[in-house]
Structure formats: structure tokens, C-alpha cells
Amino acid sequence: MEKNAFYQSLVQQAEGLIAGERNVVANMANISALLFMSLEDINWAGFYLVDNDDELVLGPFQGNPACIRIPIGKGVCGTAAQLNETQRIDDVHQFAGHIACDAASNSEIVIPIIKDNKVIAVLDIDSPIYNRFDAEDQAGLEQLIRTFEQQL
């Protein structure tokens, strides 16, 4: 299936899962499960939530146990939260300050989640494959997150 069509389908599935549900944790849990079962060549998919405006705390996820707290501005997740910009990293070992929660991860994409013009969480997806995420993956995942944000 073409990537664009794949992501359109994924967004529709996510919409169906979260429609009418206001509980953020429940929606994050279902979205992380959907992503983990749908995306190829990934080893982790989940969320980190902003805690006390200075760090991220582990939220719902699928994959191996992960780092529980990440300072804002540190690692790929903390950088995405601080800059309010998607971070698409082809080789995490080349990212200054990368936090290795899973030694098997080689590439990563992190997308900020916004409510009331403020980052409240990030979606984090890791892969053991270098260069796993491209611009089409980024656009599709950002669209999925925009859909999620409408439920916040």
C-alpha cells in the first residue's frame, strides 16, 4: 500500500478508536497500540507527558520498558518538547545528548502534542532500522497527532 494511503487509513482507525472518548490516557493507550501493531520495523511507540513544565514522564506505550523521566531539552523527546518541533532522527547515535532507553533503537521520530498553544506531551516512535522515518512518515504521523489533539 502507498504510504499516503496507509497513513490516511491509520488516521481513520485512530479517529474511530478515540471518537467520543475524552480520557487522554485511554486515547494514548489505544493510539500507541495501533501504531505498534501497524507500523513496520519499529520497536517502541508511546507517549511522554509534560510534568511540572520541566520534564517528561512516561505515559502509555508499547514495547520494552523505557526511561521514566526525561528533562525538557534533553534527548530527542526533550528537544521536541522544548522546540515544539518534530524531531526525525535517522541515526540516534549521531544526535548530541541522545538518551538510550533501548540500545536496539537506531532511528526515532518524536512529535509534540499541543493543547492551548502549549506542548503537553510527545509521541515517540523508535526503530532498530537506521533512516526508518522519512518525510511521508512524518506527515502521516503529524496528521494523526493533529487528529488526536482535537480530542483534547
C-alpha positions in Angstrom: 0.0 0.0 0.0 1.2 3.5 -0.8 2.4 5.4 2.3 0.0 8.2 1.9 -3.0 5.8 1.7 -1.6 3.8 4.6 -1.4 6.9 6.8 -4.9 8.0 5.7 -6.2 4.6 6.8 -4.2 4.8 10.1 -5.7 8.3 10.8 -9.2 6.9 10.2 -8.6 4.0 12.5 -7.3 6.3 15.2 -10.3 8.6 14.8 -12.6 5.5 15.3 -10.7 4.5 18.4 -10.8 7.9 20.1 -14.1 9.3 18.9 -16.2 10.5 21.8 -13.6 9.5 24.4 -12.2 12.4 26.4 -9.8 10.4 28.7 -6.3 11.3 27.4 -4.6 8.3 28.9 -7.1 5.9 27.4 -6.7 7.5 24.0 -2.9 7.5 24.2 -3.0 3.8 25.1 -5.1 2.9 22.1 -3.1 5.1 19.7 0.2 3.6 20.9 -1.2 0.1 20.4 -2.5 0.9 17.0 0.9 2.3 15.9 2.8 -0.6 17.4 0.8 -3.2 15.5 0.5 -1.2 12.3 4.0 0.3 11.6 6.7 -2.0 10.3 10.2 -2.0 11.7 9.6 -0.3 15.0 10.5 -1.4 18.5 8.7 1.2 20.6 5.7 3.5 20.2 4.3 5.7 23.0 3.9 8.9 24.8 5.7 11.1 27.3 3.7 13.7 29.1 5.0 17.1 30.3 5.3 17.1 34.1 5.9 20.2 36.2 6.9 22.1 33.0 10.5 20.9 33.2 10.4 17.2 32.4 8.6 14.5 30.5 7.2 11.5 32.3 6.5 8.1 30.7 2.9 7.6 29.5 1.1 4.8 27.7 3.4 2.8 25.3 4.0 -0.4 23.6 7.5 -2.0 23.6 10.3 -2.7 26.1 10.4 -0.8 29.4 11.5 2.7 28.9 13.1 5.7 30.7 10.6 7.1 33.1 11.6 10.8 33.2 13.4 12.9 30.6 14.3 16.6 31.2 12.8 19.1 28.8 15.6 19.9 26.3 17.4 16.6 26.8 17.5 13.8 24.3 15.2 13.6 21.2 12.0 13.7 23.2 13.0 16.6 25.4 14.3 18.5 22.4 11.0 18.0 20.5 9.1 19.3 23.6 11.4 22.3 24.1 11.4 23.4 20.5 7.8 22.4 19.8 9.1 20.8 16.6 9.0 17.3 15.2 12.4 15.6 15.5 13.1 13.0 12.8 16.4 11.4 13.5 18.0 9.0 11.0 20.7 7.9 13.4 20.1 8.5 17.1 23.8 7.7 17.8 24.7 10.9 16.0 22.2 13.0 18.0 24.0 15.1 20.6 22.7 14.1 24.1 20.7 11.1 22.9 19.2 9.2 25.8 19.4 5.4 25.0 16.4 3.9 26.7 16.7 0.9 24.4 20.1 0.0 22.9 18.3 -1.6 19.9 16.9 1.8 18.7 18.8 3.4 15.8 16.3 5.9 14.5 13.5 7.9 16.1 10.7 10.3 15.4 9.1 12.5 18.1 6.1 14.7 17.5 4.9 17.3 20.0 1.3 17.3 21.1 -0.2 20.8 21.7 -3.1 22.0 23.8 -3.9 25.7 24.3 -0.7 26.6 22.4 1.5 24.6 24.8 3.3 21.3 24.5 1.6 18.9 26.8 3.2 15.6 25.6 5.1 14.0 22.8 4.6 10.9 20.6 7.8 8.9 20.4 8.5 6.1 17.9 11.7 4.2 17.8 13.1 1.8 15.2 16.1 -0.6 15.1 16.5 0.4 11.4 18.6 3.4 10.5 16.8 6.0 8.4 13.4 4.3 9.2 11.3 7.5 9.1 11.0 9.8 6.0 9.0 12.9 5.2 5.9 10.9 4.3 6.1 9.1 7.7 6.4 12.4 9.4 3.5 14.0 7.5 1.3 11.0 8.2 2.1 10.8 11.9 1.7 14.6 12.3 -1.7 14.3 10.8 -2.6 11.5 13.2 -1.4 13.7 16.1 -3.5 16.7 14.9 -6.5 14.4 14.9 -5.7 13.3 18.5 -5.2 16.9 19.6 -8.9 17.6 18.5 -10.0 15.3 21.3 -8.0 17.1 24.0 
